[in-house]
């Protein structure tokens, strides 16, 4: 195998196109295409296919990428080891996927015990949709996925959900929005949840597990506040809430942190509205030391 050709293919996949890869590699697109065709001839299979205006790996290409990622990661570690005189192979890699809808602060608190486990790992985090993260987990490109929902029942791959815990949901508002609505904080808290009706509301995106529960909770309490925004990114929703666009919901376990970081106040907690969190792995019985540390901390301390 010509490893230079493999590196060309690896770069094309990571950049998404021959044009971008050729700029990065300082080659002409024609030369790069020719080199990759030689690699495909050596492999006996097509490795790339068109995807819109770019390129994506075929099934065979994805398999090659799994090995190429490891090969070139080792190459990078070799360079670091030569420069520093320290062998980086003794540091295990801990690869975590976090779904878009999991609040960033929850993600940090959940994962943090794992990066303090022995032996101390090197963390890599990937954020994305649950389906794509589970696909990466299934082919062992991730060690763990943190999600608001367990593994879908119709998934054909053997993955296992480990409940981390649950928390009630609180509603937060900026003091400026309270003042604009003519409400005092003590009155808003005393009348909660009815006081939500008089203020605009920010909703999590449709893909969030909390969205359906929140809408059902509002209906059960006879509430229909004006919705002023929807956000797939929970951190972005909090920023808009801080600026007074609307009231937003977030895990009660983060109440003190949210109030301090965003300058908002809590109107009240809803014990009958809850968020759940799961660690999804390929292990039915957890043996990975970092995952074991994560589940123990979440169950015994964070969501206890």
N, C-alpha and C positions, 0 to 999 in steps of 0.2 A: 504494500500500500504506500502511496505517495502522501506523506503527512502534510506536505505543503498544500496539496489539492484538498485534503480534508479540512485544513484550516480555512481555505477559501470558501468551501461549502458552509462551514460553521459560521463564518462572518456574514455570508449572504442570508442565512436563516435569522441571525440576530438583528440584522439591519432591515430585512424585509424586502430587499430588492437588489438586483445586480448593480444598478446605478450607484446607490448609496455605498454598497460594499466596495465597488471599484474606486470610489473616492477615498475611502478609508484605507484601502490596500495600495493605493497609488498604481493601479493597473487600468488598462482600457477595458470597457465592458466586453469587447470582443474577446480579448485575451482571457478574462475571467470566465466567461461562458465556455470557452474552449477547454479550460483547465477542469471545470466542473464536469463537462461531458466525458473527459478522460476518467475522472473518478467514478462516474456512473457506469462507464464501460468496464472498469475494474471490478465494480461491485456486481455488475450484471443486472442492475435494477435502476429505474428512475428514482431520483431522490427529491426532486422539486417539481411543483406544479403551480400554475397560475392561480392567484386568488385576488380578484378585483384588479387593481393596478400593480399589485405586488406579487410576491411568491411565498409559498408555504411548503413545508416538507410533506412528502408522501408518507404512507405508513412505514415504508422502509427508511425514509429520511428521518422520521422521528426516532426510530431505533438507533440509527447512526448518530443522531444528535445526543442521545443519552450517553453514549460512549465518548463522543467528542467533548462534551461538557466536562466529563471526568478527566480526559486526557489533557485538555488545555488548562483546567484548574490546577492539575498537578504541575504543569509547566510553570504556571505563575508562582506556585508554592516553592518550586525549585529555585527560581530567581530570588525570591525573598530569602530563602535559606542561605543562598550563596552570599547575599549582601549582608545578612545579619549574623551568619554563623550559627543560627538556631534552626533545628529541624522542626518545621511546622506540622509534620505528619502526626505528631502526638496530640494535636488539638482536634477533637472530634467536631464534625460539622453538624449543626442542629438546624434543620430546614423546616420552617413553620409557614403555613398559609393561613391568612386571616380574611374572612369574608368581608365585603365592603360594608355590610350593615352592622358589624360589631363595633361599638364605640372604641375609639383609639385608646382611651384611658383604661377601659376594661381589658383590652388586648394587652396593654403593657403590664397591668397588674397580674393578669393570668400567666403570661409568658415569663415574667421576671424571675420567679423561683427556678425555672428550668435552666436559665443561663448562670445560675449560682450553684448548680448541681456539680458533683464530682464524677468524672474529670470535667473541668471547666470547658464548655463547648464554645465554638464560634457560631454565632447566630446569623442566619439569613432569613429575612422575612419577605413574603410575597402576599400582595393583596389582590383580591379579585372576586369573581362570581363563584358561588359554591360548586357549580357543575365543573368548571374548569379546574378548580383546586382539587376536587375529588379525583379527577382524571390524572392529575399530576401525582397525587398520593398513591393511586392504584399502580402506577408504574415506578414507584419508589423514588420519585424525584422530590417528594416532600416526606417528612417524618410525621407531621401532625397538621391537622386543620382545626382552627378555632371557629365555631359557628354558633348562630342563634338557634339552629334547628338540627335534629339528628340526621343521620344518613337516610335519604329517601327510601321508602319501602320497596320501590320498584327497581332499585339499582341492582344490576346483575353482578357487580364486583363485590367481593367479600371485604367490607370495611366495617369497623365497629365504633359505635358511639358511646362515649363515656360521659355521663352527666357531671358537669362541674358544679352546678348549683343554680339558684334563681334568686331574683331580687324584685321587690316591688318597684313601681315606677312613680317618680315624683314629677311635678309640673313646675317649671321655672319661668320667671318673668323679669324683665329689666325694670328697675324703679321708674325710669322715664315713661315706659308704657303704662304702668299702673297710674302714674300721675295724669297722663293723657286721657286715660279711661275714667278719671275721677274717682279712683279707688284708693283707700288706705290699705296698707299691707295687712293690718290686723283684721280689717273687715273682709278682705279677700280670703284670708285663711279661715275666718269664722264661717263664711258662707261656702267654702269649698265643699264639693266641686261645682256648685251652682254658679260661683263667681267666674268660672271659665266661659260661661255663655256670653259675657259682656266684652270679651277680649278676642282679638284675632289669634288663630292657632296655626302653628307650623307642624306639618306632618312628615314622618319619615317616608322614604320612597316606597313604591308599591311592592318592591321585592323584599322589603324588610319584614321579618316575622312579627315585629311589634305593630306594624300598620293595621293588619286585620284585627288584632286584639284591641287596639286603641279605638278603632271605629266601632267595634262591638260594645266596648265599655261606654263610649259616649252615648250610644243608643240606649243601653240599659239604664243610664241615668237621665234619660230624657234631654240630652244636650245636643245642640247643633250649632256650635260656634262657627263664625266665618273663617274659612281656611285661607290664609294669606300666602302660603308657600309650601312646596313639597321638596324634599332633599334626600338624595341617595347617600350623601356623605353626612354622617351625624355631626362631625366637627364643624362643617360648613353651616349646618342648621343652627348650631349653638352660636356661631359668630353672628348670624342674622338675628337670632333671638337677643343677643347682647345689644344690638343696635336698635331694638324696639320694634322689629317687624312682626313679632308675635310670641305667644307662649309656646314653649317646647317641652316635650317629655323626655326624661332620661332616667337611667337606673338610680334608685334611691341610694345604693351603696356608694355612689360617687357624689352625693349631695354636697358635702363640704368642699370637695375639690372643684366642682362646677361653679359653686357660688364664688369661691375665691378667684378662680381663673377668669371667669367671664363677667364678674361684677353683677350677677343676677341674684334674685332671692327665690326661695322655694315657697310656692303657694300652698302646697300640701302633697301628701303621698296617697297613693291609691293602693291599698293592700290587696284588692281584688283584681288588679292589673299587674301582671308580672312578666318579666323577661327571663328567659332561660339561656344557658350557655353550655356548649358541648365541646369536648375534645374528641376528634375523630382520628383514628389511627388504623393501621393494618393489624394491630395486635388485639386479640380478644382479652388476653390477660396481659396487663401492662408490665413490660420488663425494661423498657428504655428508661434510663435513670432520670433524664430531663422531663419526660412525660410523667413519670411517677411523682416527681417533685411538684409539677404543675397541678396534677389532680389532687394531691394531698393538701396543698396550700389552699386551693380553691374551695374544697369541700370543708376543710377544718377551720379556715380563717376568713377568707374573702367573702364567701357566701354563707357562712355558718349562721 
